[in-house]
Amino acid sequence: MKPTLNIVRAAGGVVLREVNGETQVVVVHRPRYDDWSLPKGKSEKGETDEETATREVEEETGWKAEIESKLPSFEYTDQKGRPKIVIWFLMRATVESGFTPDEEVDEVRWLPFDEADQLLTYSMDRDLLSGLEP
């Protein structure tokens, strides 16, 4: 019998805010991969998907956010060849708690949808935005 690979479970958010009547979405730069993505991360033991998403958003962006609704999930094979599922949520930024650049995320940008779409590295992230664009 072949051993089954454990599925890597992660959650993240499409986090929005309004500035002068314009909707902006937050994107993060990860120096390890030199990519721009939506904030997300692996679930910790005992965490719900919602808890993972809110924790990861705050850790990676320096913003607390509230979940508004669930978005489509994505399944793929990660860079180590493991099956991975990412549970996504539409979130609204509520309070800035402070961003400190580190080895995981070194830059955070709030952008209009069209600029975020141009900057995001992965088609899965762009697909999430395309269904939400105001």
N, C-alpha and C positions, 0 to 999 in steps of 0.2 A: 504494500500500500504506500502510495506517495504521500509525503507529509504536505499538509496544506499550509500555504503561506498565510500569515496573519495579515489581515487588511489594516492598512494604516488609515486611521480615521482622523479627520481634521475638520475645522469649522472656521468660517470667516464672515466678513461683512462687506457689503457695498454700503459705505457710510456716507451719508449726505448731510449738507448744511446749506443754509440760505445766506447769501451775502449780497446786500443791495438788490434784492429781488432775483438774484441769479442762483440757480442750484449748482453746487459744487460737490465733487466726489473726491475722497482722499485716496492717494496712491502712495506706495512705499517703495524705496529702492533698497535692495538687498545686495550688499557688496560681495557676499560669498558667491552669488550667481551672476552678479552684475546685471540684474533684471529689475524691471518695474512691475509691480503686481498690486493686487488688492490685498489688504491685511487678512492673514489667516495663520493657523498653526495647528499643531497636533493636540489632540485631546489628552488630558491628564487622567489618570485612573480615577474613576468615580464621577467624572464631570459629565454634565449633559452637553449636548451640542450648543445650546444657548449660552451656557456658562463658558464653554471654550471660546465661542465667537466674541463675547463681550470682553473676556480676559485678553485674548490675543489682540483685539482692536486697541485696547488701552495700552498694552505693552508695546505694540509696534507704532502707534500713532501719537500717544500722549493725550488721547481724547476718550472720555467715557461716552458710551453711546447706548441708546435704547433700541431694542428690536421692534420693528414695525410689522414685518411679515417674513415668511420663509420663501426663499427663492429656489430655483432648480439646483439640484446637486450634480456634481460631476464625478465620474469614476475614470481613472486612468492608471497607468503604470508609472511609478515614480522613477527617479534617476538611479535608484538602486535595484530596479526591477521588481519592486513590490507593488501589489495592487493597492490603490489608494482611493478613498472617497472623501470629497470635500462637501460639507453641508454649508450652504450659503444663506445668509439672512440680509434683508434690507434693513438698514439701521439709520438712526438719526443721531448726529452728534449732539451731546447735551452740555458737557462741561470739559474744558481743557484742563488736564491734570499735569501737563508738562512733558515734552519730548526731550529725551537725551539720546543723541546718536550713539550707536554701539556697533559691535561686529555683526549683529543680525540685521539691523535696519539703520542706515546712516543718513537717510533723507526722507522727509515727508512733504508731499505737495497736495494742496487743495486746488482742483482744476475744474473748469467747465467740462461737460461730458465730451465734447469734440476733442479737446486737448488731451483729456485722459485717454480717450480711444487711440489717439496717435502715439501716446507714450507707452501704454501698456505692452508688455513683451508677449503675453500669451493670448491666443485666440479665445480660450475659455473665459478669461477675464473680460475681454472685449464683448463676447457674446452675452454675458450677464448685463453689461451696460446697455447694449443695443435694445434690450427689452424694456428698459426703464427710462430711456432718454426723454426729457420733457418736451 
